[in-house]
Every structure is written in C-alpha cells, then in structure tokens.
Amino acid sequence: MQWGHVKKFSADTVAPEPVFEQALTLARALGALVLQLRTGTENQTAVEQRDAVRRALRAAVASARVTALELRLNDGLLELGGRLLPPDSPLRDDALDALVGGLAANGSTVLDVRRAAAPGELLALSRLLVADNGVAQSGGAWRSWSVRMTPASVARIAEPVNLPDSVRHEIARLPAVRRDSDMKAVVQSLLRIATTAPWCNDSAVVEAIALAVVSDARTRGTRGGRLALEGAIRQLLTPAVIDALVQRLPVSASRDDLMPVLARAGDLSVQALVRLLVDADTLAVRRVCFDAIVALDAGEAALCAALTDERWYVVRNAAALLGEMGVVEADAQLVPLLSSEDDRLRIAGVRALTRLGTERALIELQRMLTDTVPEIRRLAAAAHGARSQGKPSVSALLTALDTETDEDVVLEIVAVLGTLGSPDGVQRLMKLVKSESADVMPWMREAAYNALLAARGRGVTRLLD
C-alpha cells in the first residue's frame, strides 16, 4: 500500500470477509491500546499498568503482522474495509470507539497502518491519540515509516499571488483563441515572460503561466490552437522553469494542479524535488517533496545516485523513496547500506528492502539476525517468514532465539517459527509452551501457543497432551 489519496469505497471495493475481519481485529487492538493508555485500570500498580500496556501492544503487533489497516471517518461514520459502521453497529465496541474518538479529537479522518508496522510505531500512534494535544497541533497529520494519519483536508499556508496586469492580460487571452497561428503569438508572449527577466525570477508568475497553458491544453478539446499549446508546453518545461515550479509547490494554493504539470517533465521534476528535499529546513517542506516524488513515480536514477551521497540524511531519504515507490530494480544498490557503520543507514536500507521484498532483498535481510539494532533484527526475522522467496533458515532463527533479549524480536521469531511450521520449529514452540522455567515469561508461552495454532491449527491441543 502506497501513501496517497484514500479512495472513496464503493460496493465494488468492499474487502473480502477474512480481510475485513483481520482489519477489524487490528482496529480493535489499537483501540484497546488507546483505551489502556487513557484509563488504565483502577487499583493497578505502576508495574501492573505497564504490563497491561505491553499486553495490549503485543496484541496490536500480532494483528499488524497479518494485515494492514485503512480506516476513514466520513461524516461521523466509520469506513473500514469498504464497509460503513455507524455508531449503533453491533461491530462497534468500546475499543473501536476509543480509536475513532482519538482520531476525531485530533482532527484526523484517515488512518493507514501498513502490515508489519513496528511496535514502536503503534505505541507512538496510540500515545498521540491519547495525549490532550496529540497531533492536533500539526492539523491532524502525523506519519512514521508504516503509519500515517491525515485530516480530511490539509490546511495550506499559501503565499499570495499578485500577478502583474501584463501577465494577467496575456493569460486571459488564451480561452478566446481559436486558430493555431493566433495561439502561437499568445504562447510565445507567455514564454518570453516566463523565461526572461524580470518575471522568470518570480516563481509565482512562472507557476501562473504554466498552470494556465497546461490547463487550457487539457480542456481545449476540438478547438484550434491545441498544437501550439502542446509545443509551448514542451518549450516551457526547462530545468529553470521546473526549479521554479518545485519551489512553489510547498506554498502553492494550486498544489494539486501543479502535479500534472510536473508529471509532464518526469525525471527533471524528480531531480528538482530531490534537491529541494535535501535543502529543506522544515518537516512540512520535506513531506511535500516526499509525497510529490512518490506520486510522480519517476526519477529512479537520481534516487539511486543519491544513495552514495556523503550526507546521511540524503541517503536515508533516497532509500525511503525507493522503497516507497517499489523500485525493485534498486535492491542491488540498497544492499550496501546493510554494511554501513551508521545505524540510521542500516535501518533505512533494511526498511526499504523489506518494502521491496525481492528475493535478493530477503536473502540479505535474513542475514541480519545478529545486528546490534533490535528493529533490524526484528525485520530480519520477519524476512525469514516470507516463504515464497529468500532462503528461510529455521536453525538460524532457533539460534537467535537462544540469545535474543529484546521482547519484540523474540515475539517476531516465535511468530515466524509458527509461519514456517517446520518440525524443529514446532518442537521448540512446544517446549516454550510447556516450560515451567522462570526464564520463560507468560507472554512467551502465549506467543508460542498462538504460533503453534498457526502451524498446526486446533490440533495443537493433541500435540501438547
């Protein structure tokens, strides 16, 4: 699932029953975590409250391991898996209402959670929904690697555009033109304004001209002048003009209209967006650039080249974009990041390769079980669970389980052992369930039992007798 505009569901897009049930389970698990963080339980000690939060988080992580979630609040109604769940729906419970209430209180109307979202991301999401200010300070928008909340409409601080009268006059001439010869004269005048001083240095003027020309070409239909317009567009989209349009993108009131213009320039636009992304000094501008590059779905060569940049954040952003865009051909260029001494770059590489999921990516990820960063080890374990590709190794997972100290990584390994269902893995899971050792915590036994259910179904009770 790629970030983007969330579509309106119709009868043709209703999720199949099993998919809907899984999404509902995840939504309820997240709501239960929100509820636990918000209210706790009376007469609980601090340790008991902490353990209750951990249990709720483990349930949410387990649900996210098998499904993604797309949830939308629409005029007071909840859309989940293409189904409308009004407040009086029998499927609504306190947990689901807590999630909905947290989103509504923070001005967020869309929640996307990717499959295999990290425990830290789900906990951060829940804490934001519980906090009094939460994400409301950012207008209901918040994003991590696998979780995104957005408001119904994103407020934009648009810079005022005061076009010179001469520019307004030339733009106003476009709709009335009917012949190519007349259109050539009009567009040549506009091109001179957009590409020569002083107005070529005013990005708002350049934007207005580009939008006017492209918009007229799109709506002209059978009227004369279209050939002249198309020729003008090709002349207009120079590197200098593209740079000006990209600079306008974060502050433009016509951002949605600008994207088709940038799409016409393809790689040139992405290269300009990458430069702005590198130089951006605010999170808002970086988000605009990131989303625009993903939407354009171009510029793979520029992003691959950025993987060798000396600045770590440039490399991180390029890796994230390549993963986000699903550029499977970039897996070979991303693999060297796994050997970086910089934890941030290794994490970026692992996450991008996880998103790509190619055989090369999975094989390399599966080798990261001994990394020093727990999140990398967790994703390495998850890569072993992709049975269709890579070379999953039960023996490597069992060895890692013997020495692993991070709870989230242990849970991932146990879940993957259940997914693989090999005899050796099942035997280890049975030992965990039956163990009376103080070293085997109750949550480990519970996780092992659930993994056995995944491996052997309800017949697992006979195995344990």
Secondary structure by P-SEA (a helix, b strand, c coil): ccccccccccccccccaaaaaaaaaaaaaaaaaaaaaccccccccaaaaaaaaaaaaaaaaaaaacbbbbbbbcccbbbccccccccccccccaaaaaaaaaaaaacccbbbbcccccaaaaaaaaaaaaccccccccccccccccbbbbccbbbbbcccccccaaaaaaaaaccccccaaaaaaaaaaaaaaaccccccccaaaaaaaaaaaaaaaaccccccaaaaaaaaaaaaccaaaaaaaaaacccccccccaaaaaaaaaaaaaaaaaaaaaacccaaaaaaaaaaaaaaccaaaaaaaacccccaaaaaaaaaaaaaacccccccccccccccccaaaaaaaaaaaaaaccaaaaaaaaaccccccaaaaaaaaaaaaccccccccaaaaaaaaaccccaaaaaaaaaaaaaaccaaaaaaaaaaaacccccccaaaaaaaaaaaaaacccccccccc
